[in-house]
């Protein structure tokens, strides 16, 4: 066995959403679907998303296929990208596939015809991921909150979102297809829209190196020309440590924001030279653009130079628009999350929690709980001493007691306030009284 053949079939939205149509103009204006807590504000009408463009089982659907021959090292030997029609056998969920891969006898019995396929997928996904790791791709492995709400939208619980084996498999396959299509379009020199992620700015890297040092990690290598492998090895060193998530989130903040561009500049975080978004045309406008350009220049050979120039300019403008809409969507999603987290904490005012110091500023420190809720301990609430902020070590130091609060440190806090309208949670540090009393009685 020389390797694997991977087929990635994506719904052909460009067949139904024609350039310049009313639906297309609305999709361009929205740019992306927005996911807030328990609902989605879709980019395209429901009849398309959940109807004709949904790859439902046992019905023919129009698709674009990226077929790749992948060797044992994760490199693509050969590939083909073409319009297709597929009729899928089953509607599988992440949960079902995770159960099959975990060896759940009931699930394996229910889908005996898929068992070998699932196992092969797992092996191939590992091969693809190891290649990216060798290139230096950064896996931030950040904790993501899943906010559970009742039918009225009131938060009932906040849990950590699980990323199982099947979620990783799909992610690896999607990245492989995105890279393959990007490589092809760049090589063919046709207009397209790429997903780019530039290297971090030296100033931000310098700040991050200082933060990492305060957490006990030395940043190896130069700051001017940073390579993804440097950051990856730092994360590997911290993995399993208590302050891992603090380090990982500060690293994430030091990064540039990924965006869209009509030039193929590469993706720093994924450590790939060629990258674009091809796999989600239902919920992202850039993917729809890529499908259109494939149709216009790859599936039918067009050498209309004037048209190419126009498309190149249009892709540039559309990339700027898509990047801006994406930023707006991310901001909206984050603000709704913060609001719901604060609303959830309103009922826990006066309750005690264990947390980790996740950030320190002149005016206090941020503490993150296990469920990702973050709150501020204002410096004025630290009444046992007068605290100074030390910029170098990013810590708060007591003037008389020399007591230090630093990032990654475990603290016990009490929720002293929560306000959904301000999207804020306030904490106070709970002093360990018993030990002090014992000392006094000595």
C-alpha positions in Angstrom: 0.0 0.0 0.0 1.7 3.2 -1.3 -0.7 5.5 0.5 -4.3 6.7 0.5 -6.8 8.3 -1.8 -8.8 11.0 -0.1 -12.0 12.4 -1.7 -13.3 15.7 -0.2 -16.7 16.5 -1.7 -18.1 20.0 -1.0 -21.6 21.2 -1.9 -21.6 23.1 -5.2 -23.2 26.3 -4.0 -21.9 28.3 -6.9 -24.3 26.4 -9.2 -27.3 27.8 -7.4 -26.0 31.2 -6.2 -25.1 33.1 -9.4 -22.7 36.1 -9.4 -24.6 39.4 -9.1 -28.0 37.8 -8.2 -30.0 39.2 -5.3 -29.0 36.2 -3.1 -25.4 36.7 -4.0 -25.5 40.4 -3.2 -26.9 39.6 0.2 -24.3 36.9 0.8 -21.6 39.3 -0.1 -22.9 41.9 2.4 -23.1 39.3 5.2 -19.8 37.7 4.3 -20.3 34.8 6.8 -22.8 33.0 8.9 -22.7 34.2 12.5 -22.9 31.6 15.3 -24.2 32.9 18.6 -24.7 30.5 21.6 -27.7 28.4 20.4 -28.5 29.8 17.0 -27.1 30.8 13.7 -27.6 33.9 11.6 -27.0 32.3 8.2 -25.3 33.8 5.2 -27.6 32.0 2.7 -31.4 31.3 2.8 -32.5 28.3 4.8 -33.8 26.5 1.6 -30.2 26.4 0.3 -28.3 25.7 3.5 -30.6 22.9 4.8 -32.1 22.0 1.5 -30.6 21.6 -2.0 -27.0 22.3 -0.8 -27.1 20.0 2.1 -25.5 16.6 1.4 -28.4 14.6 2.7 -28.1 10.8 2.5 -29.5 8.8 -0.5 -30.2 11.8 -2.7 -28.1 13.1 -5.6 -26.3 16.4 -4.9 -24.1 18.6 -7.0 -20.6 18.9 -5.5 -17.1 20.0 -6.2 -14.5 17.3 -5.5 -10.9 17.5 -4.5 -9.4 14.0 -4.9 -5.9 13.5 -3.5 -3.4 10.7 -3.5 -1.5 11.1 -0.2 1.6 9.1 0.5 2.8 7.7 3.9 4.5 11.0 4.7 1.4 13.1 4.2 2.5 14.6 0.9 0.1 14.9 -2.0 1.5 12.8 -5.0 -1.4 13.4 -7.3 -4.7 15.2 -7.3 -7.8 16.2 -9.4 -10.3 18.9 -8.7 -13.6 18.6 -10.7 -17.4 19.1 -10.6 -19.2 16.0 -9.5 -22.5 14.5 -8.3 -22.5 12.4 -5.2 -25.1 10.3 -3.4 -24.0 9.7 0.2 -25.0 6.5 2.0 -25.4 7.8 5.6 -25.8 10.9 7.6 -23.1 10.5 10.2 -22.6 12.8 13.1 -19.3 13.5 15.0 -20.8 11.8 18.0 -21.5 8.5 16.1 -18.1 8.4 14.4 -16.4 9.1 17.8 -18.3 6.2 19.3 -17.3 3.8 16.4 -13.6 4.9 16.8 -13.8 4.5 20.6 -14.8 0.8 20.0 -18.4 1.2 21.1 -19.9 -2.2 20.2 -23.4 -0.9 19.7 -22.3 1.7 17.2 -19.9 -0.7 15.4 -22.8 -3.2 15.0 -25.1 -0.5 13.7 -22.6 0.6 11.0 -20.5 -2.5 10.2 -19.9 -1.3 6.6 -18.2 1.9 7.8 -15.9 0.4 10.4 -12.8 -0.1 8.1 -13.5 3.3 6.4 -13.5 5.1 9.8 -10.3 3.3 10.9 -8.6 4.2 7.6 -9.7 7.8 8.0 -8.2 7.9 11.5 -4.8 6.6 10.2 -4.7 9.1 7.3 -5.7 12.0 9.5 -2.8 11.2 11.7 -0.4 11.1 8.7 -1.6 14.5 7.5 -1.4 16.0 11.0 2.2 14.7 11.5 3.3 16.3 8.3 1.9 19.7 9.4 3.6 19.2 12.8 6.9 18.6 11.0 6.4 21.8 9.1 5.8 23.6 12.4 2.0 24.1 12.5 1.0 25.6 15.8 -1.8 23.7 17.7 -3.0 26.2 20.3 -5.4 23.7 21.7 -7.3 26.5 23.5 -10.3 25.7 25.7 -13.6 26.7 24.2 -16.7 27.2 26.2 -20.1 25.8 25.2 -22.9 27.8 26.8 -26.0 25.8 27.4 -29.3 27.7 27.4 -32.9 26.9 28.1 -35.7 27.6 25.6 -35.8 31.3 26.7 -32.1 31.7 26.1 -31.2 31.8 29.8 -27.8 30.2 30.4 -28.1 27.0 32.4 -24.5 25.8 32.3 -21.1 26.4 30.8 -19.1 23.4 29.8 -15.9 22.9 27.8 -16.4 22.0 24.1 -15.2 18.6 23.4 -12.9 18.0 20.3 -13.1 14.3 19.6 -11.2 12.2 17.1 -13.8 12.7 14.4 -13.7 16.5 14.7 -9.9 16.3 14.2 -10.2 14.0 11.2 -12.6 16.3 9.4 -10.3 19.3 10.3 -7.3 17.5 8.9 -9.1 16.5 5.7 -10.5 20.0 5.2 -7.0 21.6 5.6 -5.6 19.1 3.1 -8.2 20.0 0.5 -7.8 23.8 1.2 -4.1 23.5 0.7 -4.4 21.4 -2.5 -6.9 23.8 -4.2 -4.7 26.8 -3.2 -1.6 25.2 -4.6 -3.5 24.5 -7.9 -4.9 28.0 -8.3 -1.6 29.6 -7.6 0.2 27.4 -10.0 -2.4 28.0 -12.7 -2.1 31.8 -12.0 -5.9 32.4 -12.1 -7.7 35.0 -9.9 -8.7 33.6 -6.5 -9.1 34.5 -2.9 -6.6 33.1 -0.4 -6.6 32.7 3.4 -3.4 34.3 4.6 -1.8 34.6 8.1 1.3 36.8 8.3 4.2 36.3 10.7 3.8 38.1 14.1 5.2 41.6 14.5 8.5 41.8 16.3 7.1 44.1 19.0 4.3 41.7 19.9 6.8 38.8 19.9 9.0 40.8 22.3 6.1 41.3 24.6 5.2 37.7 24.4 8.7 36.5 25.1 8.6 38.7 28.3 5.3 37.1 29.3 6.6 33.6 28.6 9.7 34.3 30.7 7.5 35.4 33.6 5.7 32.1 33.3 9.0 30.2 33.4 9.6 29.6 29.7 12.5 30.8 27.6 11.7 31.8 24.0 14.4 30.3 21.8 15.6 31.9 18.6 15.3 35.3 17.0 12.4 37.8 17.5 12.8 39.5 14.1 12.2 36.4 11.9 10.0 34.1 13.9 9.3 30.5 12.6 6.2 28.6 13.6 8.4 25.7 14.9 9.8 28.0 17.6 6.3 28.7 19.0 5.2 25.1 18.5 8.2 23.8 20.6 7.4 26.3 23.4 3.8 25.0 23.5 5.0 21.4 23.6 7.2 22.3 26.5 4.3 23.8 28.4 1.7 21.1 27.6 0.4 19.4 30.7 1.6 22.3 32.9 -0.9 24.3 35.0 -0.1 27.5 33.2 -0.4 26.0 29.6 -3.7 27.7 28.8 -2.3 31.1 30.0 0.8 30.8 27.8 -1.3 29.5 24.8 -3.8 32.4 25.0 -1.0 35.0 25.2 0.6 33.4 22.2 -2.6 33.6 20.3 -2.9 37.3 21.2 0.6 38.0 19.9 -0.4 36.6 16.5 -1.6 38.6 13.5 -5.2 38.0 12.6 -5.7 35.6 9.7 -7.5 37.4 6.8 -8.4 37.1 3.1 -6.3 38.4 0.2 -6.1 37.9 -3.5 -2.4 37.2 -3.2 -1.1 33.8 -1.9 1.2 34.8 0.9 1.0 31.6 3.0 -0.4 30.8 6.4 2.0 31.2 9.4 -0.1 29.4 12.0 -0.6 26.3 9.8 3.0 26.5 8.5 1.7 26.2 4.9 2.9 28.2 1.8 -0.5 27.8 0.0 -3.8 28.1 1.7 -7.4 29.2 1.0 -10.9 28.4 2.1 -12.7 25.9 -0.2 -14.7 23.7 2.2 -17.6 25.8 3.5 -19.3 27.8 0.7 -22.6 27.6 2.6 -21.4 29.6 5.5 -18.4 31.6 4.1 -18.4 33.9 1.1 -14.7 33.5 0.2 -15.3 29.7 -0.3 -18.1 30.6 -2.8 -15.6 32.9 -4.6 -13.1 30.1 -4.9 -15.7 27.8 -6.3 -16.7 30.4 -8.9 -13.1 31.0 -10.0 -12.6 27.2 -10.3 -15.7 27.0 -12.5 -14.6 30.0 -14.6 -10.9 29.3 -15.1 -10.2 25.7 -14.3 -13.2 23.6 -15.3 -13.6 25.6 -18.5 -10.4 27.0 -20.0 -10.8 30.8 -20.3 -7.9 32.9 -21.4 -9.8 36.2 -21.5 -7.0 38.5 -20.2 -9.4 41.5 -19.7 -11.8 39.3 -17.7 -8.9 38.0 -15.6 -7.8 41.5 -14.7 -11.3 42.5 -13.7 -11.7 39.4 -11.6 -8.3 40.0 -9.9 -9.4 43.5 -8.8 -12.8 42.2 -7.8 -11.2 39.4 -5.7 -9.1 42.0 -3.9 -12.1 44.1 -3.0 -14.2 41.1 -2.0 -11.3 39.8 0.2 -11.2 43.1 2.1 -15.0 43.0 2.5 -14.9 39.3 3.7 -12.1 40.0 6.2 -14.1 42.9 7.7 -17.3 40.9 7.9 -15.5 38.1 9.6 -14.0 40.5 12.2 -17.5 41.8 12.9 -18.9 38.3 13.2 -16.1 37.2 15.6 -16.7 40.4 17.7 -20.4 39.7 17.9 -19.9 36.1 18.8 -17.5 37.0 21.5 -19.7 39.8 23.0 -22.7 37.5 23.1 -20.6 34.8 24.9 -19.3 37.4 27.4 -22.9 38.6 28.0 -24.2 35.1 28.6 -21.2 34.2 30.8 -21.9 37.3 33.0 -25.6 36.5 33.0 -24.8 32.9 34.1 -22.6 34.3 37.0 -25.3 36.6 38.3 -26.8 33.8 40.3 -23.4 32.9 41.8 -22.6 36.3 43.4 -21.2 35.5 46.8 -20.0 32.0 45.8 -16.4 30.8 46.0 -14.4 29.4 43.0 -10.9 28.2 42.2 -9.3 30.0 39.3 -6.0 30.8 37.6 -4.5 34.3 37.1 -4.9 34.8 33.3 -3.7 38.4 32.9 -2.3 41.3 35.0 -2.6 45.0 34.5 -2.0 48.2 36.5 -5.6 48.2 37.6 -5.8 44.5 38.8 -5.7 41.0 37.6 -7.9 38.8 35.5 -8.8 35.3 36.9 -10.2 32.5 34.7 -12.3 29.7 36.1 -12.2 26.1 34.9 -15.3 26.8 32.8 -13.5 29.7 31.0 -15.5 32.5 32.8 -13.1 35.4 33.3 -13.5 38.1 35.9 -11.5 41.1 37.2 -10.0 41.3 40.7 -9.7 45.1 40.9 -6.5 46.3 42.6 -8.5 48.3 45.1 -10.1 45.1 46.4 -6.7 43.7 47.4 -6.9 45.3 50.9 -4.1 43.3 52.7 -1.4 45.6 51.1 -0.7 48.3 48.5 0.2 46.5 45.2 2.5 47.8 42.5 2.4 46.6 39.0 5.8 45.3 37.7 5.8 45.7 33.9 8.9 43.4 33.4 7.6 40.3 35.3 3.9 41.2 34.6 3.1 40.8 38.3 1.5 42.6 41.2 3.9 43.0 44.2 2.7 44.0 47.7 4.7 47.0 49.1 4.9 45.8 52.7 4.4 42.1 52.5 6.3 41.6 49.2 3.4 39.2 48.3 3.4 38.5 44.6 0.5 37.7 42.2 1.8 36.4 38.9 0.2 34.8 35.8 -0.6 31.1 35.9 -0.9 31.3 39.7 -3.8 29.5 41.3 -6.1 31.7 43.4 -9.4 31.2 45.3 -11.9 33.9 44.5 -15.4 35.0 45.5 -17.7 36.3 42.8 -18.5 39.9 44.0 -20.5 41.0 41.1 -21.8 40.2 37.6 -23.5 42.4 35.0 -24.8 41.0 31.7 -25.4 44.5 30.3 -21.8 45.5 30.9 -20.6 41.9 30.1 -18.5 42.0 33.2 -17.8 39.7 36.1 -16.0 40.9 39.3 -14.0 38.7 41.7 -12.3 39.2 45.0 -9.4 37.2 46.3 -10.3 35.0 49.3 -7.5 35.1 51.8 -6.5 31.8 53.4 -7.4 32.9 57.0 -6.8 29.6 58.9 -3.1 29.5 58.2 -2.6 33.1 59.4 -4.6 32.4 62.6 -2.5 29.3 63.3 0.7 31.4 62.9 -0.7 34.0 65.3 -1.4 31.4 68.0 2.2 30.1 67.8 
